[in-house]
Every structure is written in structure tokens, then in C-alpha cells.
Amino acid sequence: MRAGRTRRARRPFLRLWPMNISDPPRLLQCLITGGAGFIGSALTRELAGRGMRVVCLDDGSAGDSVRVPGPLRADSVRGDVGEPGLLAGVLRESGPFDVLFHLAARVGVRAVLRDPEACRRANLAGVRALVDAVGSLPAPSRPRVLAASSSEVYAEGCEPLGEDAPLRAADARGRFAYAASKRIGEELLDSAAGLWARTRGPVHLRLFNVVGPGQSAESGMVLPTFIEAARAGLPLGVHGDGLQVRTFAHVDEVARVLAELALHPALPAGPLNVGGRARTSIAGLARAVVADCGSLAPIVRVDPLASLGPAFEEVTHRVPDLTRLGSVGIAPPCMTLAAIVADTLDRHPASPVAGLAPAGAGRRACASPAS
């Protein structure tokens, strides 16, 4: 150093990040309809745990705000997404949002069969409210829409189902009114996106048999129903021969996939299968639950028409083709069936299904294998 000069303190290094896909992503602003439900609460935890801002809109009908951990950064708005003007108000007053996850819906085969048309109306009311709300925003403020569809939209098939597989009719009734509402919802969103200038099209998340801790047995979901029956020593009822094939995915892994989809810089619009690799028969699932519980509960065959009513229709094979998910660089859920069952047992509430009698009382727990 030259005489007479003093050393100046170094300025902290500052880099101004240019906006390109190789740079670290900024934290997203996310709105989740149905954010206190089974998948929604897991997604809320995942996004908030990554430091993102999360706002949940939920009417409390299928979830409980207790499942959204308080320490995480998540705001909650109570209300029905189908209520006129509500979603638009949340978007204006709490936004702008980068991503809108639309998860709010009536779900569960048992719940659908109680009133198929009410299910259809409620699900479509939510989609129409979303279309109106997003369309009312100026183009720069419109969020990317990732909407929960369902594997139920696919017609019966014996091979893994890709996104271009045949779909069920849009006017399907009874048990498949739910599937019809999801198919029509996809079409409504696609039509609206064509009118939303400079807005990336929606992604239709065709979810396959998501299970795990926090799922309720009340609407007939198969894994919690089997767990609660096995713990209580009740017979586990499987439809017919129990050979219906399903592929299960753990809800926490699904939440991870959805978060990565939200962060994807160039995610294509359109349908996208989201599911796991834990393939089994429903009878195989029942055996896994009984074995892991150390239960002596029997597995019995039941007539689904007797337990769920004449409107029930069986689906014998539902397995996802996850090629498209992998092609966008996202690893599908990979937990094994044994790991899924073990984790769900460890974290599932100890109380039995409300109203189930103890073993020997002539009662049995029966769930739809579609759930």
C-alpha cells in the first residue's frame, strides 16, 4: 500500500441476477383452493417449507385447518370457492399470485354416490368461479393454473394409462358423475385459456390414488378404512375377488411433485398424470395392512352393489403411465407399498371409524377400491 493511503472497507459482493431459467428461482406466491384438505394441506406444508408464500382458500368441509402447521408461512381464507366473487376478491386483495392450485372438490366414491348431481354441480361451480376470477385480472397479474383433475376421467383399460388414453363420457352419471365433472372442468379451463391473452395454459393434474397420513375414511377411502378396521379387529371387505389393480402414491411425495411443477420454468399446458409406482391389488393392500398392524382381522369378499348401492360401477385396472411427468424432469413418487402402509399406520389417528362396531358385532369395513 502506498504511503498516506488508508485501506477502504470492501463492499459486500452484490450480483444482480438476470432473469433466465438457469438462475435460482425466486420464491413463488401460491394460492391453493382446498388448501386445508388432504392433498392441499400436504402441499401447503411443502410449499411453505420451501419458503414460499401460501394462501389457502377452503370451506372446511373436507379438511381441518389444524393440518396446516402454524409456524409455516401460510394464510387462510374460509369460504366456498364456488361462491360468486369470493375467489376474485382473494386474487385481487391477497395477490398477485404466480401459481393457483385448484384442488377444491367433492371427492370419494361414497360421497359422490350419495348425490352424484350435487357433486357435479359443486365441482363445476368451482371451475367456473376460477375461470371468471382469473379472467377478470389484467394479463400480467394472472397466475398459472394447475388444477386437480383425476384418473377417474380415463375409460377402463388393462394397460398403463397415458394422457392420450380414451376418456369417459362427459355426460356420465352415477359413480362417474365425478369423472364427468373433472373432464368438463378440463375443457372449461382450456376454452378460457384461449381467451386469456399472454397467459400460459392450464395444467390438468390427473391424480392416481393418493394416500397417506391425514386421509379420512368417512368418504370411503380405501387405505384409512382398512387401517381402522384392522386396528378394531373388524373384517376388511374387498369387492368381489379383490383383484382390482391400483397404483398408490404417498401424499407427501405427490406434494413434492406439485411443488416442483409450480417451479418448472417451461411446464407445458395440458393433462399430466401424477401417481406413484406402488402397484397392488386391493386384496394385496388389505393383506399388507393386516400384516403390518399385526391384526387378526379377516379379509372378506363383499358385494359392492349391496354396500354402495346400484349406481356403483367397478373399475378393475387403473395404472398410470408416468412418461410425460418424467419427460419434464420431475421424478415420480417412488415409495413402495410397504413404506406407504407403514408410514400411514405410524401417523394415522388411533380412533376407529365412527359408528363401527367392535369385532364380532356383525359389522365389516368396506371401501371402494377406486379411492
C-alpha positions as CSV (number, residue, x, y, z in Angstrom):
1,M,0.0,0.0,0.0
2,R,1.3,3.5,-0.9
3,A,2.2,5.8,2.0
4,G,-0.5,8.2,3.0
5,R,-3.4,5.9,1.8
6,T,-5.8,4.1,4.1
7,R,-7.5,0.8,3.1
8,R,-11.1,1.2,2.3
9,A,-13.5,-1.4,3.6
10,R,-14.6,-3.8,0.9
11,R,-18.1,-3.5,-0.3
12,P,-20.1,-6.7,0.0
13,F,-20.3,-8.6,-3.2
14,L,-23.6,-7.9,-5.0
15,R,-24.8,-9.6,-8.1
16,L,-27.9,-8.6,-10.0
17,W,-29.4,-11.8,-11.2
18,P,-30.7,-11.7,-14.8
19,M,-34.0,-13.5,-15.3
20,N,-33.2,-16.8,-17.1
21,I,-34.0,-20.4,-16.4
22,S,-30.5,-21.2,-15.2
23,D,-30.8,-18.8,-12.2
24,P,-32.1,-19.7,-8.8
25,P,-35.9,-19.3,-8.8
26,R,-37.5,-16.5,-6.8
27,L,-39.9,-17.5,-4.1
28,L,-43.4,-18.1,-5.5
29,Q,-46.7,-16.6,-4.4
30,C,-49.1,-19.5,-4.3
31,L,-52.9,-19.7,-3.8
32,I,-54.4,-23.1,-3.1
33,T,-58.1,-23.8,-3.2
34,G,-58.9,-26.7,-1.0
35,G,-55.7,-25.9,0.9
36,A,-56.9,-27.4,4.2
37,G,-57.9,-30.7,2.6
38,F,-55.9,-33.9,2.4
39,I,-53.7,-33.1,-0.6
40,G,-54.0,-29.4,0.0
41,S,-52.6,-29.4,3.5
42,A,-49.7,-31.6,2.4
43,L,-49.0,-29.2,-0.5
44,T,-49.3,-26.2,1.9
45,R,-46.6,-27.7,4.2
46,E,-44.4,-28.5,1.2
47,L,-44.6,-25.0,-0.4
48,A,-44.3,-23.1,2.9
49,G,-41.4,-25.3,3.9
50,R,-39.6,-24.2,0.8
51,G,-40.1,-20.6,2.0
52,M,-42.9,-19.7,-0.4
53,R,-45.8,-17.5,0.4
54,V,-49.0,-19.6,0.6
55,V,-52.6,-18.6,0.9
56,C,-55.3,-21.3,1.4
57,L,-58.9,-20.9,0.4
58,D,-61.0,-23.7,2.0
59,D,-64.6,-24.1,3.2
60,G,-63.6,-26.7,5.9
61,S,-65.9,-29.3,4.5
62,A,-63.2,-31.9,3.7
63,G,-60.3,-30.7,5.8
64,D,-59.3,-29.1,9.0
65,S,-57.1,-26.0,9.3
66,V,-55.2,-27.8,12.2
67,R,-53.4,-29.8,9.5
68,V,-51.7,-26.6,8.3
69,P,-48.8,-26.1,10.7
70,G,-48.9,-22.7,12.4
71,P,-45.1,-22.0,12.3
72,L,-45.1,-22.2,8.5
73,R,-45.9,-19.2,6.4
74,A,-49.5,-19.8,5.3
75,D,-52.5,-17.6,5.4
76,S,-56.0,-19.0,5.4
77,V,-59.3,-17.7,4.0
78,R,-62.5,-19.5,4.9
79,G,-65.1,-19.8,2.2
80,D,-66.5,-21.9,-0.7
81,V,-64.6,-21.4,-4.0
82,G,-67.9,-21.6,-5.9
83,E,-69.3,-18.5,-4.0
84,P,-69.7,-15.7,-6.6
85,G,-66.9,-13.1,-6.3
86,L,-65.0,-14.8,-3.4
87,L,-62.1,-16.2,-5.4
88,A,-61.8,-13.0,-7.5
89,G,-61.6,-11.0,-4.2
90,V,-58.9,-13.2,-2.8
91,L,-56.9,-12.9,-6.1
92,R,-57.2,-9.1,-6.1
93,E,-56.7,-8.4,-2.3
94,S,-54.1,-11.0,-1.5
95,G,-52.3,-11.3,-4.8
96,P,-50.7,-11.1,-7.3
97,F,-50.0,-14.9,-7.3
98,D,-47.6,-16.8,-9.5
99,V,-49.5,-20.1,-9.3
100,L,-53.1,-21.1,-8.5
101,F,-53.5,-24.7,-7.4
102,H,-57.2,-25.6,-7.8
103,L,-57.7,-28.6,-5.5
104,A,-61.1,-27.9,-4.0
105,A,-63.7,-30.5,-5.0
106,R,-66.1,-33.1,-3.6
107,V,-64.2,-36.4,-3.5
108,G,-64.6,-40.0,-2.5
109,V,-66.8,-42.6,-4.2
110,R,-69.1,-42.9,-1.2
111,A,-69.6,-39.2,-1.0
112,V,-70.3,-39.0,-4.8
113,L,-72.8,-41.8,-4.8
114,R,-74.8,-40.1,-2.0
115,D,-75.6,-37.3,-4.5
116,P,-73.9,-37.6,-7.9
117,E,-75.5,-34.5,-9.4
118,A,-74.7,-32.3,-6.4
119,C,-71.1,-33.4,-6.8
120,R,-71.1,-32.5,-10.5
121,R,-72.7,-29.1,-9.7
122,A,-70.3,-28.2,-6.9
123,N,-67.2,-29.2,-8.8
124,L,-68.2,-27.3,-11.9
125,A,-69.2,-24.2,-9.9
126,G,-65.7,-24.1,-8.5
127,V,-64.1,-24.3,-12.0
128,R,-66.5,-21.6,-13.4
129,A,-65.6,-19.3,-10.5
130,L,-62.0,-19.8,-11.2
131,V,-62.4,-19.1,-14.9
132,D,-64.3,-15.8,-14.1
133,A,-61.9,-14.8,-11.4
134,V,-58.7,-15.3,-13.4
135,G,-60.2,-13.8,-16.5
136,S,-61.1,-10.6,-14.5
137,L,-57.5,-9.9,-13.8
138,P,-55.1,-8.0,-16.1
139,A,-52.9,-10.3,-18.0
140,P,-49.7,-9.6,-16.1
141,S,-51.5,-10.5,-12.8
142,R,-53.0,-13.8,-13.9
143,P,-51.5,-16.8,-12.1
144,R,-50.5,-20.1,-13.8
145,V,-53.4,-22.6,-13.1
146,L,-52.6,-26.1,-12.0
147,A,-55.9,-27.8,-11.5
148,A,-56.6,-31.2,-9.9
149,S,-58.3,-33.5,-12.4
150,S,-58.5,-37.2,-11.7
151,S,-57.5,-40.6,-13.1
152,E,-61.3,-41.3,-13.0
153,V,-61.6,-39.4,-16.3
154,Y,-60.0,-42.4,-18.1
155,A,-62.1,-45.1,-19.6
156,E,-61.4,-48.7,-18.5
157,G,-58.1,-50.2,-19.8
158,C,-55.8,-53.1,-19.0
159,E,-52.6,-51.2,-19.8
160,P,-50.9,-48.2,-18.1
161,L,-52.9,-45.1,-19.0
162,G,-51.1,-42.3,-20.8
163,E,-52.5,-38.8,-21.2
164,D,-53.9,-39.6,-24.6
165,A,-55.9,-42.7,-23.5
166,P,-59.6,-42.7,-24.1
167,L,-61.7,-40.7,-21.6
168,R,-65.1,-41.4,-20.1
169,A,-68.2,-39.6,-21.5
170,A,-68.7,-36.0,-20.3
171,D,-72.4,-36.9,-19.5
172,A,-71.5,-39.9,-17.3
173,R,-73.9,-40.4,-14.4
174,G,-73.9,-42.2,-11.1
175,R,-70.5,-43.1,-9.7
176,F,-68.8,-41.4,-12.8
177,A,-70.5,-38.1,-12.3
178,Y,-67.3,-37.1,-10.5
179,A,-65.2,-38.1,-13.5
180,A,-67.6,-36.2,-15.8
181,S,-67.2,-33.1,-13.7
182,K,-63.4,-33.3,-13.9
183,R,-63.4,-33.9,-17.7
184,I,-65.8,-30.9,-18.3
185,G,-63.6,-28.9,-15.9
186,E,-60.6,-29.5,-18.0
187,E,-62.5,-28.4,-21.1
188,L,-63.8,-25.2,-19.5
189,L,-60.3,-24.3,-18.4
190,D,-58.8,-24.9,-21.8
191,S,-61.5,-22.9,-23.5
192,A,-61.0,-20.0,-21.1
193,A,-57.2,-20.1,-21.5
194,G,-57.7,-19.5,-25.3
195,L,-59.2,-16.1,-24.3
196,W,-56.6,-15.2,-21.7
197,A,-54.1,-13.3,-23.8
198,R,-50.4,-13.8,-22.9
199,T,-51.3,-16.4,-20.3
200,R,-49.8,-19.9,-20.2
201,G,-52.4,-22.6,-20.5
202,P,-53.6,-24.6,-17.5
203,V,-52.1,-27.9,-16.4
204,H,-54.6,-30.7,-15.6
205,L,-53.2,-32.8,-12.8
206,R,-54.7,-36.3,-13.3
207,L,-54.0,-37.8,-9.9
208,F,-53.9,-41.5,-9.3
209,N,-54.8,-42.9,-5.9
210,V,-53.1,-40.6,-3.5
211,V,-52.9,-42.0,0.1
212,G,-51.2,-41.3,3.4
213,P,-51.5,-39.8,6.8
214,G,-54.4,-37.5,7.3
215,Q,-56.7,-39.2,4.8
216,S,-60.2,-39.7,6.1
217,A,-62.2,-43.0,5.9
218,E,-65.5,-41.2,6.1
219,S,-65.9,-40.9,2.4
220,G,-64.9,-44.5,1.7
221,M,-61.1,-44.0,1.1
222,V,-59.6,-47.5,1.0
223,L,-56.4,-47.3,3.0
224,P,-57.7,-45.5,6.1
225,T,-60.8,-47.7,6.0
226,F,-58.7,-50.8,6.0
227,I,-56.4,-49.4,8.7
228,E,-59.2,-48.5,11.1
229,A,-60.9,-51.9,10.5
230,A,-57.7,-53.8,11.1
231,R,-57.0,-51.9,14.3
232,A,-60.5,-52.6,15.6
233,G,-60.4,-56.3,14.6
234,L,-63.2,-55.8,12.1
235,P,-63.4,-57.7,8.8
236,L,-61.8,-55.9,5.9
237,G,-64.3,-56.0,3.0
238,V,-62.9,-56.2,-0.6
239,H,-65.2,-56.0,-3.6
240,G,-65.7,-59.4,-5.3
241,D,-62.4,-61.2,-5.7
242,G,-60.3,-58.2,-4.6
243,L,-58.1,-58.4,-7.8
244,Q,-58.8,-54.8,-8.8
245,V,-55.4,-53.2,-9.6
246,R,-54.4,-49.8,-8.3
247,T,-51.1,-47.8,-8.1
248,F,-50.7,-45.8,-4.9
249,A,-48.7,-42.7,-4.2
250,H,-47.8,-41.2,-0.8
251,V,-49.3,-37.7,-0.4
252,D,-46.0,-36.2,0.7
253,E,-44.3,-37.3,-2.4
254,V,-47.3,-36.0,-4.5
255,A,-46.9,-32.6,-2.7
256,R,-43.2,-32.6,-3.7
257,V,-44.1,-33.3,-7.3
258,L,-46.7,-30.5,-7.3
259,A,-44.2,-28.0,-5.8
260,E,-41.6,-28.9,-8.5
261,L,-44.3,-28.5,-11.2
262,A,-45.0,-25.0,-9.8
263,L,-41.3,-24.1,-10.0
264,H,-40.9,-25.5,-13.5
265,P,-39.8,-22.7,-15.9
266,A,-41.4,-24.1,-19.0
267,L,-44.1,-26.6,-18.0
268,P,-46.3,-27.5,-20.9
269,A,-50.0,-27.0,-20.7
270,G,-52.4,-29.9,-20.8
271,P,-53.1,-33.1,-19.0
272,L,-50.4,-34.6,-16.8
273,N,-50.5,-37.9,-14.9
274,V,-49.3,-37.7,-11.3
275,G,-49.1,-41.0,-9.5
276,G,-46.7,-43.5,-7.9
277,R,-45.3,-46.9,-8.5
278,A,-46.7,-48.9,-5.6
279,R,-48.9,-51.2,-7.7
280,T,-51.0,-53.9,-6.0
281,S,-54.4,-55.5,-5.9
282,I,-57.0,-54.3,-3.4
283,A,-56.8,-57.7,-1.7
284,G,-53.0,-57.3,-1.6
285,L,-53.4,-53.9,0.1
286,A,-55.7,-55.5,2.7
287,R,-53.2,-58.2,3.4
288,A,-50.4,-55.6,3.7
289,V,-52.4,-53.6,6.3
290,V,-53.4,-56.6,8.3
291,A,-49.8,-57.9,8.4
292,D,-48.3,-54.5,9.4
293,C,-50.9,-54.0,12.1
294,G,-50.3,-57.4,13.5
295,S,-54.1,-57.8,13.3
296,L,-56.2,-61.0,13.3
297,A,-58.9,-59.2,11.4
298,P,-60.2,-61.3,8.5
299,I,-60.4,-60.2,4.9
300,V,-63.8,-61.0,3.4
301,R,-65.5,-60.6,0.0
302,V,-68.4,-58.3,-0.3
303,D,-70.9,-57.3,-3.0
304,P,-70.2,-53.6,-3.8
305,L,-73.8,-53.1,-5.0
306,A,-75.0,-54.2,-1.6
307,S,-72.6,-51.9,0.3
308,L,-72.5,-48.9,-2.1
309,G,-75.8,-49.2,-4.0
310,P,-76.9,-50.0,-7.5
311,A,-75.3,-46.9,-9.0
312,F,-71.8,-48.2,-8.2
313,E,-69.6,-49.4,-11.2
314,E,-66.4,-51.2,-10.8
315,V,-63.0,-50.3,-12.3
316,T,-60.8,-53.3,-12.5
317,H,-57.4,-51.8,-13.6
318,R,-56.0,-48.3,-13.1
319,V,-52.3,-47.8,-13.5
320,P,-50.6,-44.6,-14.7
321,D,-48.1,-44.1,-17.5
322,L,-45.8,-41.5,-16.0
323,T,-43.6,-41.0,-19.1
324,R,-44.8,-37.4,-19.6
325,L,-44.0,-36.5,-15.9
326,G,-40.5,-37.8,-16.3
327,S,-40.0,-36.0,-19.6
328,V,-40.3,-32.6,-17.9
329,G,-37.5,-33.6,-15.5
330,I,-39.6,-34.5,-12.4
331,A,-39.1,-37.8,-10.6
332,P,-42.4,-39.5,-9.9
333,P,-43.3,-40.7,-6.4
334,C,-41.4,-43.9,-5.7
335,M,-42.3,-45.1,-2.2
336,T,-43.0,-48.8,-2.0
337,L,-46.4,-50.1,-0.8
338,A,-44.8,-51.4,2.4
339,A,-43.3,-48.0,3.1
340,I,-46.6,-46.2,2.4
341,V,-48.6,-48.5,4.6
342,A,-46.0,-48.4,7.4
343,D,-45.8,-44.6,7.4
344,T,-49.6,-44.2,7.3
345,L,-50.0,-46.6,10.2
346,D,-47.4,-44.7,12.2
347,R,-49.1,-41.3,11.7
348,H,-52.8,-42.3,11.4
349,P,-55.1,-41.3,14.3
350,A,-55.8,-44.1,16.7
351,S,-59.6,-43.6,16.7
352,P,-61.7,-46.1,14.7
353,V,-64.2,-45.2,12.0
354,A,-67.2,-43.5,13.7
355,G,-70.0,-45.9,14.1
356,L,-68.1,-49.1,13.5
357,A,-69.0,-51.8,16.0
358,P,-66.3,-54.0,17.6
359,A,-65.3,-57.4,16.3
360,G,-68.0,-60.0,16.5
361,A,-70.8,-57.5,16.2
362,G,-71.6,-58.4,12.6
363,R,-70.1,-55.3,11.1
364,R,-67.4,-55.0,8.4
365,A,-65.5,-52.1,6.9
366,C,-65.8,-51.9,3.1
367,A,-64.1,-49.3,1.0
368,S,-64.2,-48.6,-2.7
369,P,-61.0,-49.7,-4.4
370,A,-61.3,-46.7,-6.7
371,S,-60.5,-44.4,-3.8
